Amino acid sequence: MLPSFFDSVLQLIVRTSTDLPPDVRAAMRWARGSEPEGTRAAQALTIIAQNIDLAVDHEGAICQDTGMPTFEVHVPVGSNQIWMRQQIRAAVAEATRRGKLRPNSVDSITGKNSGDNLGPGTPIIHFDQWERDEIEIKLILKGGGCENTNAQYALPVDLPHLGRADRTLDGVRKCILHAVWNAQGKGCAPGAVGVCVGGDRTSGYLHAKEQLFRTLDDVNADPRLAEVEASIMSTVNSLDIGPMGFGGKVTLIGCKIGALNRLPASFFVSVAYDCWAFRRLGVLLDASSGAINHWLYRDPSHPIIPMLDQAGFVRTGKEVRLNAPLTEQDARSLKVGDVVLVSGRMFTGRDAVHSHLMKHEPPVDLHGSVLYHCGPVVVKEGEGWRVTAAGPTTSIREEPYQAEIIRRYGVRAVIGKGGMGARTLAGLKEHGAVYLNAIGGAAQFYARSITRVDGVSLLDFGTPEAMWHLTVEDFPAIVTMDAHGNSLHKDVEQESGQHLEAIVAG
């Protein structure tokens, strides 16, 4: 049928996973220039910039969570959409086999990972016909961390720090501000939001996500919505949430709003939050061969300008070196704001591992251990494994378990992103442990701190959810919750809430 179609889709998937589009690169370059040198925000953005460069140089996944592949496909009238769907699914499976996508599709009832990103509902493919004699395919890879910070509001509604949001554009503005504030560092700020005003609950979320296919520098064709977008961008960065929720000047790099008609009884505002790893590309294909005629969002003839013109993350000499396993004294000697370099043995553990440990003894000795909230991308090499991407996942999902696991098994350090809640904070203080915030999305950067894969447990959970035994060297992170009851995340949430109130008052 279309002899080049499969290869073209595969190229699109690989490029989307490994190379941010120019508009996002420009926004992140601006963000980095906006944060004062030496701040936590500047350190985070330097690591992010280095990670972006590494991903391109090594054609590795920018973030280990390659998300839910969502394809928007426009085809000429009469095209065989059944065959195209089969080829797109085959390309997704091949990209997964090559380690460009992490296997993310799990059975919602059993939790079993399909291993190839295929299953009911995955990948998401939306077809639409048009009267042009070419095929357009757009792809967005939106990870689970930012997906969990999506929000939908039914107006009128009372919002913390903002008061009542009415069925007006000012009410829409309040909803967007609340969604960004509520995401904090859990969504890997600085992020971007796609918004839908109206529709029903289903169409609203879909249309909000479709807004993320717009470039960050475009201007809304509807002047009413353009005004709201500009208003959000002129005020939201005064919240002082900052990169990774560390505090800072840049919290959002884009806001794109669309509108759908609604029922008189309903007024929904749907917000699709995307992280700084804003992976979105597209192609135009020849309708007779399926070959790529043109790339969307990027021009391959223009060379990629590196994000950094120097080495990247620079050590100051003030970093605290930690060698695992750790003692209680090691943990209690740390305080919020300390930058640490972790070396030694580290174990990964995400949702399935934490649930398992509540009912079963761990497969390894966790006393004094460093537990990393991470679902890496791994490839089999002979009898062993190699990690190709290994950034942190959002930690708040483990809040129901973390304090108890620390108490039972003597874990001394937990690494993740976005912080944890009051129960974990109390557990850290009582048992002498710390929470270390790694930079969300920096999967290539952290993969280079992993010197060896020593083994794996619970592999039947699937590679993202298994417990990987890693040896790391100088793995950098920031203490954001210490053993003395202090939490940077709690402080930033409270202070940014006060900024919200000031915006409304102003």
C-alpha positions as CSV (number, residue, x, y, z in Angstrom):
1,M,0.0,0.0,0.0
2,L,2.3,2.8,1.3
3,P,5.7,1.2,1.3
4,S,7.4,3.9,3.5
5,F,4.5,4.5,5.9
6,F,5.8,2.3,8.7
7,D,9.4,3.7,8.6
8,S,8.0,7.2,8.6
9,V,5.9,6.7,11.7
10,L,8.8,5.0,13.4
11,Q,11.0,8.0,12.6
12,L,8.3,10.3,14.0
13,I,8.1,8.3,17.3
14,V,11.9,8.2,17.8
15,R,12.4,11.8,17.0
16,T,9.5,12.9,19.3
17,S,10.9,10.9,22.2
18,T,14.4,12.1,21.9
19,D,14.4,15.7,20.5
20,L,12.3,18.6,21.8
21,P,10.9,20.9,19.1
22,P,12.5,24.3,18.6
23,D,9.7,26.4,20.2
24,V,10.0,24.4,23.4
25,R,13.8,24.6,23.3
26,A,13.5,28.4,22.9
27,A,11.1,28.6,25.9
28,M,13.4,26.5,28.1
29,R,16.4,28.6,27.0
30,W,14.5,31.7,28.1
31,A,13.5,30.1,31.4
32,R,17.2,29.3,32.1
33,G,18.2,32.9,31.5
34,S,15.5,34.1,33.8
35,E,16.7,32.4,37.0
36,P,19.6,33.9,38.9
37,E,22.8,31.8,38.9
38,G,23.4,29.8,42.0
39,T,19.8,29.3,42.9
40,R,18.1,25.9,43.1
41,A,15.9,26.9,40.1
42,A,19.0,27.7,38.0
43,Q,20.7,24.4,39.0
44,A,17.5,22.5,38.0
45,L,17.3,24.2,34.6
46,T,21.0,23.6,33.9
47,I,20.5,19.9,34.5
48,I,17.4,20.0,32.3
49,A,19.4,21.8,29.5
50,Q,22.2,19.2,29.7
51,N,19.6,16.4,29.6
52,I,18.1,17.9,26.4
53,D,21.5,18.0,24.7
54,L,22.3,14.4,25.9
55,A,19.0,13.0,24.5
56,V,19.7,14.4,21.0
57,D,23.4,13.4,21.0
58,H,22.7,9.8,22.0
59,E,19.1,9.5,20.5
60,G,17.9,8.5,24.0
61,A,14.5,9.2,25.6
62,I,14.4,12.7,27.0
63,C,12.3,11.4,29.9
64,Q,12.1,7.8,31.0
65,D,8.3,8.1,31.1
66,T,7.6,8.2,27.4
67,G,4.0,8.6,28.2
68,M,0.8,7.7,26.4
69,P,1.5,8.0,22.7
70,T,-1.4,10.1,21.2
71,F,-1.6,10.4,17.4
72,E,-3.7,12.9,15.5
73,V,-4.0,11.7,11.9
74,H,-5.5,13.5,8.9
75,V,-5.9,11.4,5.8
76,P,-7.3,11.9,2.2
77,V,-10.8,10.7,1.5
78,G,-10.9,7.0,0.8
79,S,-7.7,6.1,2.7
80,N,-7.5,2.7,4.5
81,Q,-7.5,3.8,8.1
82,I,-7.7,0.2,9.3
83,W,-4.3,-0.6,7.7
84,M,-2.8,2.7,8.9
85,R,-3.8,1.9,12.4
86,Q,-2.2,-1.5,12.2
87,Q,1.0,0.1,10.9
88,I,1.1,2.8,13.6
89,R,0.6,0.1,16.3
90,A,3.5,-1.9,14.8
91,A,5.7,1.1,14.7
92,V,4.9,1.8,18.4
93,A,5.9,-1.8,19.3
94,E,9.1,-1.5,17.3
95,A,10.1,1.7,19.0
96,T,9.5,0.1,22.3
97,R,11.6,-2.9,21.4
98,R,14.4,-0.5,20.5
99,G,14.2,1.3,23.9
100,K,12.9,4.6,22.4
101,L,9.6,4.1,24.3
102,R,9.3,2.6,27.7
103,P,6.7,-0.2,28.0
104,N,3.9,1.8,29.6
105,S,0.7,-0.1,28.7
106,V,-0.7,-2.2,31.6
107,D,-3.9,-4.1,32.1
108,S,-6.1,-1.9,34.3
109,I,-7.5,-5.0,36.2
110,T,-4.4,-7.2,36.6
111,G,-1.7,-4.6,36.3
112,K,0.2,-6.9,33.9
113,N,2.4,-5.0,31.5
114,S,1.9,-5.9,27.8
115,G,5.6,-5.2,27.2
116,D,5.1,-3.5,23.8
117,N,2.9,-0.5,24.5
118,L,-0.1,-2.2,22.8
119,G,-3.4,-3.0,24.4
120,P,-7.0,-1.8,24.6
121,G,-6.8,2.0,24.3
122,T,-3.0,2.2,23.7
123,P,-1.7,3.8,21.7
124,I,-4.4,6.5,21.3
125,I,-5.1,7.2,17.6
126,H,-7.5,9.8,16.3
127,F,-8.3,9.8,12.6
128,D,-9.9,12.6,10.6
129,Q,-10.4,13.0,6.9
130,W,-9.6,16.1,4.9
131,E,-9.6,17.0,1.2
132,R,-5.9,17.4,0.8
133,D,-3.8,14.8,-1.1
134,E,-1.4,14.1,1.7
135,I,-1.3,12.5,5.1
136,E,-0.6,14.5,8.3
137,I,0.4,12.7,11.5
138,K,1.0,14.6,14.8
139,L,2.3,12.9,17.9
140,I,2.4,13.9,21.5
141,L,4.1,11.9,24.3
142,K,2.6,13.1,27.6
143,G,3.9,11.3,30.7
144,G,2.0,10.0,33.7
145,G,3.3,12.6,36.2
146,C,1.9,15.6,34.3
147,E,-1.2,13.6,33.3
148,N,-2.0,13.2,37.0
149,T,-2.0,16.9,37.4
150,N,-4.7,17.5,34.8
151,A,-7.8,19.1,36.2
152,Q,-11.4,19.7,35.4
153,Y,-13.6,22.2,37.0
154,A,-17.4,22.6,37.0
155,L,-18.3,26.3,37.3
156,P,-19.3,28.0,39.5
157,V,-16.8,26.6,42.1
158,D,-15.0,27.9,45.2
159,L,-11.2,27.6,44.8
160,P,-8.6,27.8,47.6
161,H,-6.8,31.2,47.7
162,L,-8.9,32.4,44.7
163,G,-12.5,32.5,45.9
164,R,-15.5,31.9,43.6
165,A,-14.9,31.2,40.0
166,D,-18.0,32.2,38.1
167,R,-19.1,31.2,34.6
168,T,-17.1,34.0,33.0
169,L,-13.6,34.3,31.4
170,D,-12.4,35.6,34.8
171,G,-13.6,32.4,36.3
172,V,-11.8,30.5,33.6
173,R,-8.6,32.4,34.5
174,K,-9.0,31.5,38.1
175,C,-9.3,27.8,37.2
176,I,-6.1,27.9,35.2
177,L,-4.2,29.6,37.9
178,H,-5.5,27.1,40.5
179,A,-4.5,24.1,38.3
180,V,-0.9,25.5,37.9
181,W,-0.7,26.2,41.6
182,N,-2.0,22.8,42.5
183,A,0.5,21.0,40.2
184,Q,3.5,22.5,42.0
185,G,6.6,20.4,41.3
186,K,4.6,17.2,40.7
187,G,4.1,18.1,37.1
188,C,7.8,18.9,36.4
189,A,7.5,22.6,36.2
190,P,8.1,24.8,34.2
191,G,5.2,23.3,32.3
192,A,2.6,24.3,29.7
193,V,-1.2,24.0,29.8
194,G,-3.8,23.3,27.2
195,V,-7.3,24.4,28.2
196,C,-10.8,23.8,26.9
197,V,-13.7,26.1,27.9
198,G,-17.0,24.2,27.6
199,G,-17.8,20.9,25.9
200,D,-18.8,17.9,28.1
201,R,-16.4,16.1,30.4
202,T,-15.1,13.9,27.7
203,S,-14.8,16.3,24.8
204,G,-13.4,19.0,27.2
205,Y,-10.4,17.0,28.2
206,L,-9.7,15.9,24.6
207,H,-9.9,19.5,23.2
208,A,-7.7,20.7,26.1
209,K,-5.0,18.1,25.1
210,E,-5.4,19.1,21.4
211,Q,-4.4,22.7,22.4
212,L,-0.9,21.3,23.2
213,F,-0.4,20.7,19.5
214,R,-0.2,24.5,19.1
215,T,3.3,26.1,19.1
216,L,4.2,28.1,22.2
217,D,4.7,31.3,20.2
218,D,1.4,31.4,18.4
219,V,-1.4,33.9,19.1
220,N,-5.0,32.7,19.5
221,A,-7.3,33.5,16.6
222,D,-10.1,34.3,19.1
223,P,-9.2,37.7,20.7
224,R,-11.1,36.9,23.8
225,L,-9.1,33.8,24.5
226,A,-5.9,35.4,23.3
227,E,-6.5,38.0,26.1
228,V,-6.9,35.3,28.7
229,E,-3.8,33.5,27.5
230,A,-1.7,36.7,27.7
231,S,-3.2,37.4,31.2
232,I,-2.2,34.0,32.5
233,M,1.4,34.3,31.1
234,S,1.8,37.8,32.6
235,T,0.8,36.8,36.1
236,V,1.4,33.1,36.6
237,N,5.2,33.4,36.9
238,S,4.8,35.6,39.9
239,L,3.6,32.6,41.9
240,D,7.2,31.8,42.7
241,I,6.6,28.0,42.3
242,G,9.5,27.8,39.9
243,P,11.3,24.9,38.2
244,M,10.6,21.6,39.9
245,G,8.6,23.5,42.6
246,F,11.9,24.7,44.1
247,G,10.7,28.3,44.0
248,G,11.8,30.6,41.2
249,K,10.7,33.0,38.5
250,V,9.5,30.6,35.8
251,T,6.6,28.3,36.5
252,L,4.8,28.1,33.1
253,I,6.2,28.4,29.5
254,G,2.9,28.3,27.7
255,C,-0.9,28.6,28.0
256,K,-3.2,27.6,25.0
257,I,-7.0,27.8,25.3
258,G,-9.8,26.6,23.0
259,A,-13.6,26.6,23.4
260,L,-16.4,24.2,22.6
261,N,-20.2,24.8,22.8
262,R,-21.7,23.3,26.0
263,L,-25.1,22.4,27.5
264,P,-26.8,25.2,29.4
265,A,-26.6,23.2,32.6
266,S,-22.8,22.6,32.4
267,F,-19.8,24.9,32.3
268,F,-16.6,22.8,32.4
269,V,-13.0,24.1,32.3
270,S,-10.6,21.3,31.4
271,V,-6.9,21.7,31.9
272,A,-4.2,19.4,30.4
273,Y,-0.9,20.1,32.1
274,D,2.3,19.2,30.2
275,C,5.8,19.2,31.7
276,W,8.9,20.9,30.4
277,A,9.7,17.7,28.5
278,F,7.0,18.9,26.0
279,R,7.4,16.2,23.3
280,R,5.3,17.0,20.3
281,L,6.2,16.7,16.6
282,G,4.5,15.9,13.3
283,V,5.1,14.9,9.7
284,L,3.4,15.4,6.3
285,L,3.6,12.2,4.2
286,D,3.3,11.5,0.5
287,A,-0.2,10.0,0.0
288,S,1.1,7.4,-2.5
289,S,4.3,6.2,-0.8
290,G,4.0,7.3,2.9
291,A,7.4,8.9,2.7
292,I,8.1,12.0,4.8
293,N,7.7,15.2,2.7
294,H,7.9,17.7,5.5
295,W,8.4,17.8,9.2
296,L,6.1,19.9,11.4
297,Y,7.4,22.1,14.2
298,R,11.0,21.5,13.1
299,D,13.2,22.1,10.0
300,P,15.8,19.3,9.6
301,S,17.9,21.6,7.4
302,H,18.5,23.9,10.4
303,P,21.2,22.6,12.7
304,I,20.1,21.9,16.3
305,I,21.6,24.6,18.6
306,P,22.8,23.1,21.9
307,M,21.1,24.3,25.0
308,L,24.5,24.7,26.8
309,D,27.8,26.1,25.7
310,Q,29.6,24.7,28.7
311,A,29.8,21.4,30.7
312,G,26.4,21.7,32.4
313,F,25.9,20.9,36.1
314,V,28.9,22.5,37.9
315,R,29.9,21.4,41.4
316,T,30.5,24.1,43.9
317,G,32.5,22.1,46.5
318,K,29.6,22.4,49.0
319,E,27.9,19.2,47.9
320,V,27.5,16.5,50.6
321,R,28.8,13.1,49.6
322,L,26.7,10.2,50.7
323,N,27.8,6.5,50.4
324,A,25.1,4.0,50.6
325,P,24.1,2.1,52.7
326,L,23.5,5.1,55.0
327,T,23.3,5.4,58.7
328,E,20.7,7.3,60.8
329,Q,23.4,9.8,61.6
330,D,24.0,10.4,57.9
331,A,20.3,11.2,57.4
332,R,19.9,13.4,60.4
333,S,23.0,15.4,59.5
334,L,21.3,16.7,56.4
335,K,19.0,19.7,56.1
336,V,16.7,21.2,53.5
337,G,18.6,22.8,50.7
338,D,21.7,20.6,50.9
339,V,22.9,19.3,47.5
340,V,24.0,15.7,47.8
341,L,26.0,13.3,45.6
342,V,24.9,9.7,46.2
343,S,27.2,6.8,45.5
344,G,26.8,3.1,46.1
345,R,23.8,0.7,46.0
346,M,20.4,2.1,45.1
347,F,17.1,0.3,44.6
348,T,14.2,1.5,42.4
349,G,10.6,1.2,43.7
350,R,7.4,2.5,42.2
351,D,3.7,1.9,42.8
352,A,3.8,-1.9,42.5
353,V,6.9,-2.3,44.7
354,H,5.4,-0.1,47.4
355,S,2.1,-2.0,47.4
356,H,4.0,-5.3,47.4
357,L,6.2,-4.3,50.4
358,M,3.1,-3.6,52.5
359,K,2.2,-7.3,52.3
360,H,5.5,-9.1,51.7
361,E,9.1,-9.0,52.9
362,P,11.4,-7.2,50.5
363,P,13.5,-9.3,48.1
364,V,16.6,-7.4,49.3
365,D,17.9,-6.0,52.5
366,L,16.7,-2.4,52.6
367,H,18.3,-1.4,55.9
368,G,20.2,1.8,55.3
369,S,19.1,1.8,51.7
370,V,18.4,4.5,49.1
371,L,15.0,3.9,47.5
372,Y,14.6,5.6,44.1
373,H,11.1,6.3,42.8
374,C,12.0,5.5,39.2
375,G,10.8,3.3,36.3
376,P,13.8,3.2,34.1
377,V,14.1,2.4,30.4
378,V,16.3,-0.7,30.2
379,V,17.6,-2.8,27.4
380,K,18.8,-6.4,27.6
381,E,22.5,-6.9,26.8
382,G,23.6,-10.6,26.8
383,E,22.8,-11.9,30.3
384,G,22.6,-8.4,31.8
385,W,20.8,-5.1,31.5
386,R,21.7,-1.5,30.6
387,V,19.8,1.5,31.8
388,T,19.2,4.0,29.0
389,A,16.9,6.5,30.8
390,A,16.4,6.9,34.5
391,G,14.7,10.1,35.8
392,P,12.5,10.2,38.9
393,T,8.7,9.6,39.0
394,T,6.2,11.7,41.0
395,S,6.5,10.6,44.6
396,I,3.1,11.7,46.0
397,R,1.6,8.4,44.7
398,E,3.6,6.5,47.4
399,E,2.3,8.7,50.2
400,P,0.0,6.0,51.6
401,Y,2.9,3.6,52.0
402,Q,6.2,5.5,52.4
403,A,6.3,6.2,56.1
404,E,5.4,2.6,56.9
405,I,8.1,1.2,54.6
406,I,10.7,3.5,56.1
407,R,9.7,2.2,59.6
408,R,9.6,-1.5,58.7
409,Y,12.7,-1.8,56.6
410,G,15.1,1.0,57.7
411,V,15.1,3.0,54.5
412,R,17.3,6.1,55.0
413,A,16.8,8.1,51.8
414,V,14.0,8.3,49.3
415,I,14.6,9.9,45.9
416,G,11.8,11.2,43.7
417,K,10.3,14.4,42.4
418,G,7.5,16.7,43.6
419,G,7.8,16.0,47.3
420,M,5.6,14.0,49.6
421,G,3.0,14.7,52.3
422,A,2.6,15.1,56.0
423,R,2.6,11.4,56.8
424,T,5.9,10.8,55.1
425,L,7.4,14.0,56.6
426,A,6.5,12.7,60.1
427,G,8.0,9.3,59.3
428,L,11.3,10.9,58.1
429,K,11.5,12.8,61.4
430,E,10.6,9.9,63.6
431,H,12.9,7.3,62.0
432,G,15.7,9.4,60.7
433,A,15.4,9.5,56.9
434,V,15.4,12.2,54.2
435,Y,13.6,12.9,50.9
436,L,15.9,13.8,48.0
437,N,14.4,15.6,45.0
438,A,16.0,14.7,41.7
439,I,15.2,16.7,38.6
440,G,12.1,15.4,36.9
441,G,12.5,14.4,33.3
442,A,16.3,14.4,33.4
443,A,16.4,10.8,32.3
444,Q,19.6,10.9,30.2
445,F,21.5,13.0,32.9
446,Y,20.7,10.5,35.6
447,A,21.3,7.4,33.5
448,R,25.0,8.5,33.3
449,S,25.2,8.4,37.1
450,I,24.3,4.6,37.0
451,T,27.5,2.7,36.6
452,R,26.1,-0.8,36.7
453,V,22.9,-2.9,36.9
454,D,23.5,-5.5,39.6
455,G,20.3,-7.3,39.3
456,V,16.5,-7.1,39.3
457,S,13.7,-8.3,41.5
458,L,10.0,-8.5,40.9
459,L,10.4,-8.4,37.1
460,D,7.0,-10.0,36.7
461,F,5.6,-6.5,37.5
462,G,7.1,-5.3,34.2
463,T,10.3,-3.4,33.6
464,P,9.0,0.0,34.8
465,E,7.6,-1.4,38.0
466,A,10.3,-3.9,38.8
467,M,12.9,-3.3,41.6
468,W,16.2,-2.7,39.9
469,H,19.5,-3.0,41.9
470,L,21.7,-0.2,40.7
471,T,25.2,1.0,41.5
472,V,25.5,4.8,41.2
473,E,28.3,7.3,41.4
474,D,27.8,10.9,42.3
475,F,24.1,10.9,41.7
476,P,23.0,14.5,42.4
477,A,19.8,15.5,44.2
478,I,18.6,18.2,46.6
479,V,17.3,17.6,50.2
480,T,13.8,19.0,50.1
481,M,12.4,17.1,53.2
482,D,14.7,16.4,56.1
483,A,14.6,14.5,59.4
484,H,13.9,17.6,61.4
485,G,10.3,18.2,60.1
486,N,11.2,20.7,57.4
487,S,9.7,20.5,53.9
488,L,10.6,22.9,51.0
489,H,7.5,21.6,49.2
490,K,5.2,22.6,52.0
491,D,6.8,26.1,52.3
492,V,6.6,26.7,48.5
493,E,2.9,25.6,48.4
494,Q,2.0,28.0,51.3
495,E,4.0,30.9,49.9
496,S,2.6,30.5,46.3
497,G,-0.9,30.3,47.8
498,Q,-0.3,33.7,49.3
499,H,0.8,35.0,45.9
500,L,-2.5,33.6,44.4
501,E,-4.4,35.6,46.9
502,A,-2.4,38.7,46.0
503,I,-3.2,38.3,42.3
504,V,-6.9,38.2,43.0
505,A,-6.7,41.1,45.4
506,G,-4.8,43.1,42.8
